[in-house]
Amino acid sequence: MASGGSAIRGSRVGAGPMGEQDRGFHADRVQVHYWCSNGHEQARYFLATIEPEEIPEQLDCPHCGTPSGRDQANPPSVAKLEPYKTHLAYVKERRTEEEAVTLLDEALQQLRARRGVVA
């Protein structure tokens, strides 16, 4: 493989700068800034003819994942996250202690009947 002395790798002979004539016409757009509670700023572009109601009030911050809003002085607060729940925690939400004891007794009786053990 021959290596040329080209300073721009991946360019071809006769390649010129890419301009608007090559990429097409840019539509008019409006820039909207969003800020998160950690101080990150992001700018998003929307079509200039879009209705203001259609521009989202909040977006997720690409840096930290927290919600970001359009008001720099009052960014949206982070919703409280619930800790991870185990399967047992979800079961305990659905069943009372008495129901659990009843279900356990029924399951044990069925198991003992299959094994031929009488309680």
C-alpha positions as a LaTeX table, in Angstrom:
\begin{tabular}{lrrr}
\hline
Residue & $x$ (\AA) & $y$ (\AA) & $z$ (\AA) \\
\hline
Met1 & 0.00 & 0.00 & 0.00 \\
Ala2 & 1.49 & 3.30 & $-1.07$ \\
Ser3 & 1.33 & 6.21 & 1.29 \\
Gly4 & 1.10 & 9.61 & $-0.28$ \\
Gly5 & 2.19 & 12.84 & 1.23 \\
Ser6 & $-1.37$ & 14.12 & 1.63 \\
Ala7 & $-1.91$ & 16.03 & 4.83 \\
Ile8 & $-5.64$ & 15.33 & 4.70 \\
Arg9 & $-6.30$ & 11.65 & 5.05 \\
Gly10 & $-9.29$ & 10.25 & 3.26 \\
Ser11 & $-9.56$ & 13.07 & 0.75 \\
Arg12 & $-9.60$ & 12.45 & $-2.95$ \\
Val13 & $-7.96$ & 14.35 & $-5.75$ \\
Gly14 & $-10.06$ & 17.34 & $-6.74$ \\
Ala15 & $-12.12$ & 17.34 & $-3.57$ \\
Gly16 & $-13.02$ & 20.87 & $-2.64$ \\
Pro17 & $-14.60$ & 22.35 & 0.43 \\
Met18 & $-18.15$ & 21.31 & 1.14 \\
Gly19 & $-20.43$ & 24.28 & 0.98 \\
Glu20 & $-24.13$ & 25.03 & 0.91 \\
Gln21 & $-24.21$ & 24.41 & $-2.85$ \\
Asp22 & $-23.20$ & 20.79 & $-2.21$ \\
Arg23 & $-25.32$ & 20.10 & 0.86 \\
Gly24 & $-28.46$ & 21.96 & $-0.07$ \\
Phe25 & $-30.34$ & 24.91 & 1.30 \\
His26 & $-30.53$ & 25.45 & 5.07 \\
Ala27 & $-34.02$ & 26.18 & 6.34 \\
Asp28 & $-34.52$ & 29.08 & 8.72 \\
Arg29 & $-34.24$ & 27.90 & 12.27 \\
Val30 & $-34.43$ & 29.16 & 15.83 \\
Gln31 & $-31.98$ & 28.28 & 18.60 \\
Val32 & $-33.37$ & 27.33 & 22.03 \\
His33 & $-31.15$ & 27.00 & 25.10 \\
Tyr34 & $-31.75$ & 24.53 & 27.94 \\
Trp35 & $-30.05$ & 24.35 & 31.36 \\
Cys36 & $-29.99$ & 21.53 & 33.91 \\
Ser37 & $-29.63$ & 21.78 & 37.69 \\
Asn38 & $-25.92$ & 20.89 & 37.37 \\
Gly39 & $-25.29$ & 24.00 & 35.24 \\
His40 & $-24.88$ & 22.26 & 31.89 \\
Glu41 & $-26.13$ & 24.21 & 28.90 \\
Gln42 & $-27.33$ & 22.74 & 25.64 \\
Ala43 & $-28.61$ & 24.46 & 22.52 \\
Arg44 & $-31.16$ & 22.86 & 20.21 \\
Tyr45 & $-32.32$ & 24.11 & 16.84 \\
Phe46 & $-35.92$ & 24.02 & 15.68 \\
Leu47 & $-37.57$ & 25.05 & 12.44 \\
Ala48 & $-38.36$ & 28.79 & 12.51 \\
Thr49 & $-41.94$ & 28.20 & 11.38 \\
Ile50 & $-42.73$ & 25.78 & 14.23 \\
Glu51 & $-45.41$ & 26.83 & 16.68 \\
Pro52 & $-43.95$ & 27.89 & 20.06 \\
Glu53 & $-46.20$ & 25.37 & 21.83 \\
Glu54 & $-44.51$ & 22.53 & 19.93 \\
Ile55 & $-41.03$ & 23.34 & 21.28 \\
Pro56 & $-40.47$ & 21.12 & 24.33 \\
Glu57 & $-40.21$ & 22.81 & 27.72 \\
Gln58 & $-37.85$ & 20.13 & 29.07 \\
Leu59 & $-35.20$ & 17.84 & 27.63 \\
Asp60 & $-32.81$ & 15.37 & 29.21 \\
Cys61 & $-29.30$ & 16.71 & 29.69 \\
Pro62 & $-26.86$ & 14.79 & 27.45 \\
His63 & $-24.07$ & 15.23 & 30.04 \\
Cys64 & $-25.69$ & 14.06 & 33.27 \\
Gly65 & $-29.18$ & 12.81 & 32.33 \\
Thr66 & $-31.09$ & 15.18 & 34.60 \\
Pro67 & $-34.00$ & 17.20 & 33.20 \\
Ser68 & $-33.07$ & 20.54 & 31.67 \\
Gly69 & $-35.41$ & 23.50 & 31.13 \\
Arg70 & $-35.45$ & 26.80 & 29.30 \\
Asp71 & $-35.15$ & 29.01 & 32.40 \\
Gln72 & $-31.50$ & 29.26 & 33.43 \\
Ala73 & $-32.33$ & 30.74 & 36.85 \\
Asn74 & $-34.84$ & 27.98 & 37.70 \\
Pro75 & $-33.83$ & 24.65 & 36.13 \\
Pro76 & $-36.23$ & 21.74 & 36.70 \\
Ser77 & $-35.63$ & 19.71 & 39.83 \\
Val78 & $-34.78$ & 16.04 & 39.74 \\
Ala79 & $-37.65$ & 13.72 & 40.56 \\
Lys80 & $-36.99$ & 11.52 & 43.57 \\
Leu81 & $-35.89$ & 8.10 & 42.41 \\
Glu82 & $-37.26$ & 5.07 & 44.19 \\
Pro83 & $-34.69$ & 2.51 & 45.21 \\
Tyr84 & $-34.60$ & $-0.83$ & 43.45 \\
Lys85 & $-37.30$ & $-3.20$ & 44.71 \\
Thr86 & $-36.83$ & $-6.92$ & 44.89 \\
His87 & $-39.43$ & $-9.42$ & 43.75 \\
Leu88 & $-40.24$ & $-10.12$ & 47.40 \\
Ala89 & $-40.97$ & $-6.43$ & 48.02 \\
Tyr90 & $-43.50$ & $-6.39$ & 45.17 \\
Val91 & $-45.12$ & $-9.59$ & 46.49 \\
Lys92 & $-45.39$ & $-8.07$ & 49.97 \\
Glu93 & $-47.21$ & $-5.08$ & 48.47 \\
Arg94 & $-49.84$ & $-7.36$ & 46.96 \\
Arg95 & $-50.32$ & $-9.85$ & 49.82 \\
Thr96 & $-51.03$ & $-9.56$ & 53.51 \\
Glu97 & $-49.17$ & $-11.72$ & 56.00 \\
Glu98 & $-52.24$ & $-13.93$ & 56.51 \\
Glu99 & $-52.63$ & $-14.51$ & 52.76 \\
Ala100 & $-48.95$ & $-15.45$ & 52.55 \\
Val101 & $-49.29$ & $-18.02$ & 55.33 \\
Thr102 & $-52.40$ & $-19.52$ & 53.68 \\
Leu103 & $-50.72$ & $-19.75$ & 50.28 \\
Leu104 & $-47.59$ & $-21.30$ & 51.81 \\
Asp105 & $-49.66$ & $-23.92$ & 53.66 \\
Glu106 & $-51.55$ & $-24.81$ & 50.45 \\
Ala107 & $-48.31$ & $-25.13$ & 48.48 \\
Leu108 & $-46.73$ & $-27.31$ & 51.16 \\
Gln109 & $-49.80$ & $-29.59$ & 51.26 \\
Gln110 & $-49.68$ & $-30.03$ & 47.47 \\
Leu111 & $-45.95$ & $-30.77$ & 47.59 \\
Arg112 & $-46.33$ & $-33.33$ & 50.38 \\
Ala113 & $-49.24$ & $-34.98$ & 48.54 \\
Arg114 & $-47.09$ & $-35.40$ & 45.42 \\
Arg115 & $-44.24$ & $-36.88$ & 47.43 \\
Gly116 & $-46.53$ & $-39.13$ & 49.41 \\
Val117 & $-45.77$ & $-37.53$ & 52.76 \\
Val118 & $-48.76$ & $-36.90$ & 54.99 \\
Ala119 & $-48.59$ & $-33.97$ & 57.40 \\
\hline
\end{tabular}
